[in-house]
């Protein structure tokens, strides 16, 4: 099988794992948006102990914080100097993209809570849905983020094979010492 992106095999594998993880978060975004839309569809006006203007201000401030943190984590975590170490590149690349998408996912329960407690209308929860989707889409990795490094990515460490697993030795494991 040829590599269409011109990446080393480990980088190509990391790119596919990261895309798969972010797409899973985006699918969860879609499910949560649909569920919150169904639950808020027939809801009457919300009731909260706070004034509506104050709830609006605090919820949108939290939304801006999620948007900023999600973008900053993704941009800082995929900076060239951060990814320069080949032994940590895969973990940092996957982690920064996945965290950015998860910050977008966190906007959806916040929007649902705002819609449930204050204003269950599309215009009220739409910005929360948009931030969730936008952060998820921006977290999809691009090929050029993994190209141009001097050293290829280090191979992924494989899990150790334990007893009872195909390929494990038939030698019994030594007993562990009791804790003091």
C-alpha positions as CSV (number, residue, x, y, z in Angstrom):
1,X,0.0,0.0,0.0
2,X,1.4,3.4,-1.0
3,X,1.5,6.4,1.3
4,X,-0.4,9.2,-0.5
5,X,0.8,11.9,1.9
6,X,4.5,11.2,1.8
7,X,4.7,10.6,5.6
8,X,6.6,7.9,7.3
9,X,4.4,5.0,8.4
10,X,4.3,6.0,12.1
11,X,3.3,9.6,11.2
12,X,0.6,8.2,8.8
13,X,-0.7,6.0,11.5
14,X,-0.8,8.9,14.0
15,X,-2.7,11.0,11.5
16,X,-5.3,8.3,11.0
17,X,-5.7,7.7,14.8
18,X,-6.0,11.4,15.5
19,X,-8.6,11.8,12.7
20,X,-10.6,8.9,14.0
21,X,-10.6,10.2,17.5
22,X,-11.7,13.7,16.5
23,X,-14.4,12.3,14.2
24,X,-15.7,10.3,17.2
25,X,-15.9,13.5,19.2
26,X,-17.7,15.2,16.3
27,X,-20.2,12.3,16.1
28,X,-20.8,12.7,19.8
29,X,-21.3,16.4,19.1
30,X,-24.0,15.6,16.6
31,X,-25.8,13.2,19.0
32,X,-25.7,15.8,21.8
33,X,-27.0,18.5,19.5
34,X,-29.9,16.3,18.3
35,X,-30.7,15.2,21.8
36,X,-30.7,18.7,23.2
37,X,-32.8,19.9,20.3
38,X,-35.4,17.2,21.0
39,X,-35.4,17.9,24.8
40,X,-35.7,21.7,24.4
41,X,-38.3,21.6,21.5
42,X,-41.4,21.6,23.7
43,X,-39.9,23.2,26.8
44,X,-41.6,26.3,28.1
45,X,-39.8,29.3,29.4
46,X,-36.9,28.5,31.7
47,X,-36.8,29.4,35.4
48,X,-33.6,30.3,37.1
49,X,-32.6,32.0,40.4
50,X,-30.4,34.4,38.4
51,X,-31.7,37.2,36.3
52,X,-31.8,36.2,32.6
53,X,-29.3,38.9,31.6
54,X,-26.8,37.7,34.2
55,X,-27.2,34.1,33.2
56,X,-26.7,35.1,29.5
57,X,-23.5,37.1,30.4
58,X,-22.0,34.3,32.5
59,X,-22.9,31.4,30.1
60,X,-21.5,33.3,27.2
61,X,-18.3,34.2,29.1
62,X,-17.8,30.5,29.8
63,X,-18.4,29.8,26.1
64,X,-15.7,32.3,25.1
65,X,-13.4,30.7,27.7
66,X,-14.0,27.2,26.2
67,X,-13.5,28.6,22.7
68,X,-10.2,30.3,23.7
69,X,-8.8,27.4,25.7
70,X,-9.8,24.8,23.0
71,X,-8.1,26.8,20.3
72,X,-5.0,27.7,22.4
73,X,-4.4,24.0,23.4
74,X,-4.7,22.9,19.8
75,X,-2.4,25.6,18.5
76,X,0.2,25.4,21.3
77,X,0.2,21.6,21.3
78,X,0.8,21.4,17.5
79,X,3.6,24.0,17.4
80,X,6.7,22.9,15.6
81,X,9.0,23.1,18.7
82,X,6.5,21.1,20.8
83,X,6.4,18.3,18.2
84,X,10.2,18.3,17.5
85,X,10.9,15.4,19.9
86,X,10.0,12.3,17.8
87,X,9.5,10.1,20.9
88,X,6.6,12.4,22.1
89,X,5.3,13.7,18.9
90,X,2.4,11.2,18.5
91,X,1.1,11.6,22.0
92,X,1.3,15.4,21.9
93,X,-0.2,15.6,18.4
94,X,-3.2,13.3,19.3
95,X,-3.6,14.9,22.7
96,X,-3.7,18.5,21.5
97,X,-6.2,17.8,18.7
98,X,-8.4,15.6,20.9
99,X,-8.4,18.1,23.8
100,X,-9.4,20.9,21.4
101,X,-12.3,18.9,20.2
102,X,-13.3,17.9,23.7
103,X,-13.4,21.6,24.7
104,X,-15.9,22.1,21.9
105,X,-17.9,19.1,23.2
106,X,-18.0,20.8,26.6
107,X,-19.8,23.8,25.1
108,X,-22.9,21.6,24.3
109,X,-23.9,20.7,27.9
110,X,-23.3,24.3,28.8
111,X,-25.7,25.4,26.0
112,X,-28.3,22.8,27.0
113,X,-28.2,24.0,30.6
114,X,-28.6,27.6,29.4
115,X,-31.5,26.7,27.2
116,X,-33.2,24.6,29.9
117,X,-32.8,27.2,32.6
118,X,-33.2,30.4,30.7
119,X,-34.3,30.4,27.1
120,X,-35.1,27.2,25.2
121,X,-34.9,28.7,21.7
122,X,-32.6,27.9,18.8
123,X,-31.3,31.5,18.8
124,X,-30.2,31.0,22.4
125,X,-28.5,27.6,22.1
126,X,-27.2,28.0,18.5
127,X,-24.0,29.7,19.5
128,X,-23.1,26.8,21.9
129,X,-23.8,24.3,19.1
130,X,-21.7,26.3,16.6
131,X,-18.7,26.5,19.0
132,X,-18.9,22.8,19.6
133,X,-18.9,22.0,15.9
134,X,-16.3,24.6,14.9
135,X,-13.8,23.5,17.6
136,X,-14.3,19.9,16.5
137,X,-13.8,20.7,12.8
138,X,-10.8,22.9,13.5
139,X,-9.3,20.0,15.5
140,X,-9.3,17.7,12.5
141,X,-5.5,17.2,11.8
142,X,-3.9,18.3,8.6
143,X,-1.1,16.4,6.8
144,X,1.2,19.5,6.8
145,X,1.3,19.5,10.6
146,X,3.4,16.3,10.5
147,X,5.6,17.0,7.5
148,X,9.0,18.6,7.3
149,X,10.5,17.2,10.5
150,X,14.2,16.2,10.5
151,X,13.6,12.8,12.2
152,X,10.7,10.5,11.6
153,X,8.2,9.8,14.4
154,X,9.3,7.1,16.9
155,X,7.5,3.8,16.6
156,X,4.6,3.3,18.9
157,X,5.4,1.2,21.9
158,X,3.4,-2.0,21.8
159,X,1.6,-3.3,24.8
160,X,3.4,-6.1,26.7
161,X,1.9,-9.5,26.2
162,X,0.8,-11.0,29.5
163,X,-0.1,-14.6,30.5
164,X,-3.1,-16.0,28.8
165,X,-2.6,-13.9,25.7
166,X,-1.7,-15.5,22.4
167,X,2.1,-15.3,22.0
168,X,2.8,-15.1,25.7
169,X,5.4,-17.5,27.1
170,X,4.1,-20.5,29.1
171,X,6.4,-19.7,32.0
172,X,4.6,-18.8,35.1
173,X,5.1,-15.3,36.4
174,X,7.0,-15.0,39.7
175,X,4.8,-14.2,42.7
176,X,4.7,-10.5,43.7
177,X,5.9,-9.5,47.1
178,X,3.4,-8.4,49.6
179,X,3.2,-4.7,50.4
180,X,4.6,-3.7,53.7
